[in-house]
């Protein structure tokens, strides 16, 4: 059964931002898909099991952005 979680990411302003966040989060183990809404900053992740929030935060940080608190 899949788990769907939505995160808020700050600082994204263009399609390059979307690609960077998507690539980093997709690289996390267990992630099946990532959908980013640039307008709202919502990042919806479908995974095989719940993800560790710190791992998601680190992936978003690596892309150059931040999870909203």
N, CA, C and O of each residue as an XYZ file, in Angstrom:
276
protein
N       0.838     -1.186      0.000
C       0.000      0.000      0.000
C       0.878      1.242      0.000
O       1.862      1.307      0.736
N       0.534      2.214     -0.809
C       1.319      3.438     -0.929
C       0.936      4.451      0.139
O      -0.183      4.462      0.653
N       1.892      5.288      0.447
C       1.688      6.398      1.367
C       1.835      7.686      0.572
O       2.792      7.833     -0.188
N       0.905      8.622      0.733
C       0.981      9.911      0.057
C       1.130     10.987      1.122
O       0.314     11.088      2.037
N       2.184     11.791      0.993
C       2.461     12.854      1.953
C       2.721     14.141      1.191
O       3.410     14.131      0.171
N       2.173     15.252      1.678
C       2.403     16.545      1.041
C       3.212     17.423      1.981
O       2.902     17.558      3.164
N       4.257     18.015      1.420
C       5.151     18.913      2.148
C       5.047     20.297      1.522
O       4.717     20.424      0.343
N       5.327     21.332      2.306
C       5.404     22.690      1.782
C       6.878     23.061      1.656
O       7.642     22.951      2.615
N       7.267     23.502      0.459
C       8.649     23.887      0.198
C       8.673     25.374     -0.119
O       7.853     25.865     -0.895
N       9.618     26.088      0.485
C       9.737     27.524      0.259
C      10.914     27.824     -0.662
O      11.897     27.084     -0.707
N      10.789     28.931     -1.396
C      11.895     29.421     -2.209
C      11.872     29.017     -3.672
O      12.718     29.477     -4.439
N      10.937     28.173     -4.089
C      10.884     27.762     -5.496
C      10.222     28.867     -6.325
O       9.167     29.383     -5.957
N      10.857     29.224     -7.452
C      10.327     30.308     -8.276
C      10.204     29.968     -9.755
O       9.636     30.751    -10.517
N      10.727     28.810    -10.183
C      10.732     28.505    -11.618
C      10.741     26.995    -11.851
O      10.799     26.202    -10.912
N      10.681     26.623    -13.127
C      10.685     25.200    -13.478
C      11.986     24.513    -13.079
O      11.984     23.325    -12.755
N      13.092     25.245    -13.098
C      14.371     24.659    -12.662
C      14.273     24.251    -11.195
O      14.767     23.193    -10.805
N      13.640     25.084    -10.394
C      13.445     24.778     -8.974
C      12.648     23.479     -8.821
O      12.994     22.612     -8.019
N      11.586     23.368     -9.602
C      10.735     22.178     -9.552
C      11.548     20.938     -9.894
O      11.458     19.924     -9.202
N      12.346     21.015    -10.963
C      13.162     19.861    -11.370
C      14.169     19.490    -10.295
O      14.366     18.309    -10.011
N      14.814     20.497     -9.690
C      15.827     20.225     -8.666
C      15.212     19.503     -7.468
O      15.763     18.510     -6.992
N      14.083     19.993     -6.984
C      13.420     19.366     -5.839
C      12.934     17.965     -6.213
O      13.107     17.018     -5.447
N      12.332     17.841     -7.381
C      11.828     16.534     -7.827
C      12.949     15.509     -7.884
O      12.797     14.398     -7.375
N      14.070     15.864     -8.496
C      15.186     14.924     -8.640
C      15.741     14.482     -7.289
O      16.015     13.298     -7.092
N      15.908     15.415     -6.363
C      16.471     15.067     -5.056
C      15.522     14.184     -4.252
O      15.953     13.207     -3.639
N      14.240     14.519     -4.251
C      13.280     13.736     -3.464
C      13.053     12.368     -4.113
O      12.912     11.369     -3.408
N      13.015     12.314     -5.447
C      12.844     11.020     -6.126
C      13.987     10.055     -5.832
O      13.809      8.840     -5.912
N      15.152     10.587     -5.493
C      16.316      9.743     -5.218
C      16.236      9.051     -3.857
O      17.023      8.146     -3.583
N      15.300      9.461     -3.003
C      15.170      8.830     -1.690
C      14.654      7.403     -1.843
O      13.779      7.147     -2.671
N      15.183      6.478     -1.060
C      14.715      5.087     -1.131
C      13.220      4.982     -0.823
O      12.732      5.579      0.138
N      12.509      4.228     -1.637
C      11.092      3.989     -1.402
C      10.153      4.968     -2.066
O       8.938      4.773     -2.039
N      10.699      6.037     -2.674
C       9.837      7.026     -3.322
C       9.397      6.503     -4.686
O      10.219      6.084     -5.501
N       8.084      6.536     -4.920
C       7.526      6.098     -6.202
C       7.324      7.265     -7.157
O       7.589      7.145     -8.353
N       6.853      8.401     -6.631
C       6.630      9.564     -7.491
C       6.634     10.841     -6.668
O       6.405     10.835     -5.458
N       6.905     11.945     -7.376
C       6.923     13.266     -6.754
C       6.176     14.215     -7.683
O       6.442     14.244     -8.885
N       5.248     14.988     -7.137
C       4.526     16.002     -7.905
C       4.705     17.336     -7.194
O       4.428     17.453     -6.000
N       5.170     18.343     -7.933
C       5.430     19.655     -7.347
C       4.481     20.668     -7.963
O       4.340     20.736     -9.184
N       3.830     21.457     -7.113
C       2.986     22.564     -7.560
C       3.752     23.847     -7.273
O       3.836     24.285     -6.125
N       4.308     24.446     -8.318
C       5.137     25.639     -8.148
C       4.350     26.786     -7.522
O       4.883     27.521     -6.690
N       3.094     26.944     -7.914
C       2.280     28.048     -7.420
C       2.051     28.027     -5.920
O       2.033     29.077     -5.277
N       1.876     26.844     -5.364
C       1.582     26.741     -3.932
C       2.783     26.285     -3.109
O       2.789     26.428     -1.886
N       3.802     25.735     -3.777
C       4.956     25.188     -3.059
C       4.705     23.802     -2.499
O       5.514     23.280     -1.732
N       3.574     23.197     -2.885
C       3.244     21.862     -2.384
C       4.039     20.802     -3.141
O       4.105     20.811     -4.370
N       4.635     19.894     -2.384
C       5.356     18.762     -2.959
C       4.673     17.503     -2.435
O       4.734     17.205     -1.242
N       4.030     16.774     -3.325
C       3.301     15.570     -2.954
C       4.140     14.357     -3.324
O       4.510     14.168     -4.484
N       4.434     13.541     -2.325
C       5.313     12.391     -2.500
C       4.515     11.112     -2.266
O       3.863     10.949     -1.234
N       4.580     10.218     -3.233
C       3.996      8.889     -3.088
C       5.143      7.926     -2.842
O       6.093      7.863     -3.623
N       5.047      7.171     -1.745
C       6.139      6.272     -1.369
C       5.580      4.927     -0.929
O       4.387      4.782     -0.662
N       6.469      3.956     -0.862
C       6.071      2.605     -0.481
C       5.733      2.509      1.003
O       4.968      1.636      1.412
N       6.297      3.397      1.802
C       6.068      3.456      3.247
C       6.292      4.903      3.679
O       6.874      5.681      2.924
N       5.843      5.280      4.876
C       6.103      6.644      5.337
C       7.599      6.959      5.299
O       8.435      6.130      5.660
N       7.912      8.176      4.854
C       9.306      8.603      4.757
C       9.744      9.299      6.034
O       8.930      9.875      6.756
N      11.026      9.239      6.296
C      11.609      9.963      7.414
C      11.636     11.451      7.053
O      12.225     11.831      6.041
N      11.009     12.284      7.866
C      10.925     13.716      7.578
C      12.304     14.350      7.454
O      12.493     15.256      6.642
N      13.271     13.889      8.247
C      14.624     14.441      8.160
C      15.269     14.122      6.817
O      16.032     14.933      6.293
N      14.975     12.959      6.256
C      15.519     12.591      4.948
C      14.918     13.475      3.857
O      15.623     13.906      2.945
N      13.627     13.743      3.952
C      12.977     14.622      2.982
C      13.542     16.030      3.113
O      13.839     16.681      2.111
N      13.688     16.498      4.349
C      14.247     17.831      4.589
C      15.656     17.934      4.001
O      15.991     18.940      3.375
N      16.475     16.913      4.195
C      17.843     16.918      3.672
C      17.843     16.942      2.144
O      18.667     17.627      1.538
N      16.932     16.204      1.520
C      16.848     16.189      0.056
C      16.444     17.561     -0.476
O      17.011     18.044     -1.457
N      15.469     18.183      0.166
C      15.028     19.518     -0.247
C      16.157     20.525     -0.022
O      16.388     21.393     -0.864
N      16.854     20.416      1.102
C      18.004     21.287      1.374
C      19.071     21.121      0.302
O      19.648     22.106     -0.158
N      19.338     19.882     -0.098
C      20.346     19.594     -1.127
C      19.977     20.267     -2.451
O      20.852     20.685     -3.209
N      18.684     20.367     -2.716
C      18.215     21.025     -3.937
C      18.325     22.545     -3.835
O      18.211     23.249     -4.838
N      18.548     23.048     -2.614
C      18.710     24.489     -2.425
C      17.486     25.194     -1.885
O      17.388     26.418     -1.970
N      16.547     24.439     -1.329
C      15.300     25.012     -0.834
C      15.048     24.523      0.585
O      15.885     23.826      1.159
N      13.906     24.882      1.154
C      13.642     24.501      2.540
C      12.198     24.053      2.705
O      11.294     24.544      2.029
N      12.004     23.107      3.622
C      10.647     22.734      4.012
C      10.112     23.819      4.935
O      10.822     24.299      5.818
N       8.862     24.200      4.727
C       8.231     25.158      5.633
C       8.008     24.466      6.965
O       7.697     23.276      7.010
N       8.171     25.220      8.062
C       7.987     24.590      9.368
C       6.543     24.517      9.754
O       6.216     24.014     10.828
